[in-house]
Amino acid sequence: MSVGTSQAESEIRVAIEGAMALVTLDRPRALNALTIKMREDLVTSFKRFSRDPQIYCAVVQSEHPKAFSAGSDVREVLAIAREDKAAARRAFRDEYALNWHHECFSKPTISLINGIVMGGGVGISLYGTHRVAGEGYRFAMPETRIGLFPDVGICHAFARMPAEIGVYLGLTGAMVGAADAYRLGLVTHVIPGDAFADIKRELADVQPVDTVLDSRHVEPDGPGELAARTGTIATCFSAPTVSEIVRRLETVGGPDVDWARATAADLRTRSPMSLAVTLEYIRRAKAMDLKEVLETDYRIACRCLDGHDFAEGVRAALVDKDNAPAWRPGRIEEVTAEMVEDYFKPLGEGELVLATRAEMQALRA
């Protein structure tokens, strides 16, 4: 039974199948990049799910065979910002509020991910109770490439990963598969995609989520793509500054020499300001809870809207596609501590203040 808006109105399809609410991301031409309207529909839907006693769990899936979601539609936000900066700020505010809503949601939420999941797609899946990776699963947070930063609360997770892997993923936007994601806690289960239909059928029949998923979980073959380079990553990405990280990468020898040189060269193509802010943010996030991180996301996102590199990065990567951004400042070595600190300064009355977890659950969010 469909209970969502029509596809002419939204690219989110919602259906109730037995005791399961099934949410399908259906914007295939844009790899399910999330629009403001799609996020609004997700909020409306999940509020309805929480208050419906017949719904046992919610499942989020993709209509696209190769993408869960490529992130948020940053071109949409920047187009709005050119006309109405306050409306663009609200778009970020609402996105981070949605992430917190998912974290506080009171029923099991299962994301079935068998393709790329990035940016905003991470934000609508990471905070569910269960995250299932199919064989096509690929995770990345590539925001430094477009003059932004890893947002949607992910710096909370990055700060808690071992051996500086979170710093590495946050700065480089490197893509990892199911084995690494499972080892790092980004997913809870690894299950072949051809089992997804059976999973949904059993959940609709009110079978216990853990039993359904645990019985199909397949331990990944091998330790993942990062394991062989964990030592080099820890050595290089523990440096106190981005310029020192790059210097260490450029002096790596042995079997990782080619990888290290390529990683250093790639970092030099990314927004120096975004890299410095991201490094500082991941380090600070070690002392923050998720609510604080999402509130800080909004503060930094507003500064990115006011700055130069976000608009320039989106232009170069997604609009003109010339891959020749003119960053300001142009070099990693030109970023100062004072410039970075400006991104973290309070906004005053414009801060995002999220409800507490207890308040959210009292509202049956």
Order of alpha helices (4+ residues) and beta strands (2+ residues): beta-beta-alpha-beta-beta-alpha-alpha-beta-beta-alpha-beta-beta-alpha-alpha-alpha-beta-alpha-alpha-alpha-alpha-alpha-alpha-alpha-alpha-alpha-alpha
